[in-house]
């Protein structure tokens, strides 16, 4: 689910301007949020939310990523993921885990659509921000 807050000029309470949610298993969810500072600068928060095993709430861990680190972060993440995929696990089918992903409208996206999208974004330098 991704959304855009059209009132970003009036964002005084550090509300999210854009948000993307990724469900990862039964108990874990990742949130990627774009937020603004009082000076109308922007940063990203990455939150991992894990449901507690005793079903008594959630544990949350949050990272703050500032614009001056965007490219370094993306390059390091891409290099790390590519190392695992090509050097450590070259025969593993990572696309097998692309099932049951929802698009922004809540519809289920097929594996072939997800695979095509992944092939299109193979390099960090090609990603649009």
C-alpha positions, 0 to 999 in steps of 0.5 A, spaced: 500 500 500 502 506 498 499 513 498 501 520 497 499 526 502 497 532 497 497 537 503 505 536 504 506 544 505 501 543 511 505 537 514 507 540 521 506 534 525 511 530 521 506 526 518 508 521 512 507 524 506 508 517 502 508 510 505 509 503 502 508 497 506 511 490 505 508 484 509 514 479 510 511 473 513 506 472 518 509 477 524 513 482 520 511 488 516 516 493 514 514 500 513 517 505 508 515 513 510 517 519 507 517 525 512 518 532 512 522 537 517 520 543 519 524 546 514 521 543 509 527 538 508 525 530 507 527 524 510 525 516 510 524 512 516 524 505 515 520 501 520 520 494 522 514 492 526 514 485 529 508 482 532 510 479 539 509 471 540 505 472 546 500 476 542 501 482 546 502 488 541 508 489 537 516 491 537 518 496 532 525 498 530 526 504 526 531 507 522 532 514 519 535 515 512 537 522 510 537 525 503 545 525 503 545 518 504 540 516 499 545 514 494 550 510 499 544 506 502 542 504 495 548 502 493 550 498 499 544 495 499 544 493 492 551 490 493 549 486 499 543 483 496 547 482 489 552 478 493 547 474 496 544 472 490 550 471 485 555 469 490 552 465 496 546 462 493 546 463 485 541 457 484 536 459 489 529 461 486 528 468 489 522 469 485 519 464 488 517 468 494 514 474 490 507 470 491 501 474 494 504 481 493 498 486 493 499 492 489 496 499 491 489 498 489 489 491 494 489 487 488 494 481 488 499 481 483 501 475 479 508 472 480 510 474 472 508 481 473 513 482 479 518 478 476 518 483 470 518 489 475 524 486 478 528 485 472 526 492 470 530 495 476 536 491 476 541 497 478 540 502 483 543 508 478 536 506 474 532 507 480 527 513 480 527 517 486 
